[in-house]
Amino acid sequence: MKKIIAAMFVLFAAITAPQAQAQISVNINIGQQPAWGPVGYDHVDFYYLPDINVYYDVARAQYVYPNGNQWIYGQSLPARYRNFDIYNSYKVVVNEARPYLRNSVYVAKYAKYKGQHNQQIIRDSRDQKYFQSAQHPQHQQWEKQQTKVIVKANNNNRNNNSKNNNNGRNNGNDKRGNNGRH
């Protein structure tokens, strides 16, 4: 009986181990998130905009909106949303592939957020991790700082390599220290 229980435990561990390992991976896409996105998220697949029932695909930088019975991808919102203020609307982070295919779930779950305007957005954040967003007002200064850091690191590497090379030379002296004379 103990052997059967042990075998079942080993089988269970083998089946669940790959799933647990897959959940450990971390993906950060702060630099891809738009300036109107809410702060506090290192990774976002989609934003759901409950005010207008539209999604935004962060990786593709495109909106996904209903058009009859279809969901359409577009670089910008259609004309019917021309008065919509994306900076002042509530955004729900959805980390799921193609959430619009389960739209009724999101409509029901997040209807209470319609009309809310209390999220801090990336554009207004002073947290330096958001400066990497190309639309952030501090982005250019952040890029300059990153360039300085890279240049400094490269110079340090060159200096260290030069020191290592010099330490290995005997500067014309042989091991006896008599400038190569015999």
N, C-alpha and C positions, 0 to 999 in steps of 0.2 A: 504494500500500500504506500509506504514511504517513497518508493522508487517512482510510482505513478504520480504522486503529488509533486515530487522533485522534477519529473519530466514535464509535467504541465506548467510548472513555474518557469522552467527554462524556455519552453515554447512561448509562453505569454511574454516573457522578457524579450525574446527575439522578435516577436511581432510588434511590440510597442516601442522598442528602442529606436528604430528609424523615424517614427513619428515624433518622439521627444526631441531627437536631434534636429529635425527640421524646424521645430518651434524656437530653437535657440538662435538661429541666424537673425542678424539685425541689418536693416537697410535704412540708410539715412538719405533723405532727399530735400533737406532744408533749402538748398540753393535753387531747387526747381519750383518750390512753392511760390505762388504769386504774392505780391505785396499785400493784397486784400485778404489773404488767408489768416486764420486765427493763430495766435502764438501758442506754444506749448506742445508742438508735435514735431518730432524728429523725422517722422515718415508719414506721408499721406498718399494714398492711391487716388481717392476721389473726395471732392467736397459735394455735399448735397445741400442745395439752397431751397429750404422749405417754402420761402415766400413765393417762389415762382415754379417749384417742382422741376428743377433743372439740376444736372450734375456737372462737375468740372473734373476732367481727367488730367491729373497733374503731370503724368509722364508724357502725355501727348500735347499738353497745354491747349486743350480744346474743351468746349462746352458740349454737353450731351443733353439734348432737349427733345420732348415729344413732338411728333408731327404726324397726326392721325394715329395709326396703329404702329408707327415706327419710331425708333430713336435715332436722331440725326446728330452726327458730329459736326461741329463748326468752330472756326477760329474766333468768332464773335457771336454774341446773342442775336437772335432774329429781331426784326423791327418791333414786334409786339412787346418786347421787353425794353424798349428804348428809354423809358423813365425809371428803370430799376437801378438803384444805387448799390452796386456790389460791395463797396467799401463799408456801407452802413447796414448791411444785412447779416443775418445769422447764417453761419456755415457749420455744417455737421461733417466731421471727418469720418469717412467710410473707407476702411481698408479691406476691400473685397473686390474681386474681379467682376466687372460689369454689374454693379449694383442696380442699375436702371432696369434690369430684367426682373428684379424683385421690387419694383417701384411701390406697389401697394403696401408692402411692409414698411418702407421708409416714410411714405405719406402718413400712415397711421401712427407710427412711432414718434415722428418729429413734428406733427401738426402744432403742438404746443409752443414751438419756437417761432412760428410765423409772427412777424411784427417785432421781434426782439432785436434790439440794437445795442447790446451791452458787451460785445466781444472786443478784446484788444486785438488789433491786427498787426501783422508783421511790419508793415510800413511805419507804424507808430512805436514799435518796440525799440528800446535802447539796449537790449541784450545783444552783445556782439555776435552771437552765433547766427543771428538773422541778417547781419550785414552782408553775408555772402549772396543773399538774394539780389539779383541784378536790378530789381525794381526798388530796393530799399534806398532811402536818401543818403545813407552812409556807405553805400556800396563802393563808390570810387575810392574813398579813403581806405576802405578795407582792402581793396585790390592793391593799392600802393603799399600798404603795410605787408601784405602777403609777398609781394615782389621783394621788398626789403628783407624779409625773413629768408626767402629762398636764396637771394644773393649772399646774405651773410652765411647761410649754411654751406653754400658752394665755396665761399672764400675760406671758411673754417676747414672744409674737407681738403682744399688745395694746400693750405698751410700745414695741416696734419700730415698729408702725403709728402710734402716737401721735407718736413722735419724727419719723417721716417726714412726717407731716402738719404738724407744727410747723416743720420745716425749710423747707417750701414756702411758709409765710406770711411776710408782711413786717411783721406786728404793727402795722398802721396806718401804717407809714412807707412813703413812696413810694421809688422808686429813688434819689432824690437825698438821702434821709435827713432830710427836713425836716418830718416828722410830717404830711404831706399838705397843708401850706400852700404856696400859690403865690406 
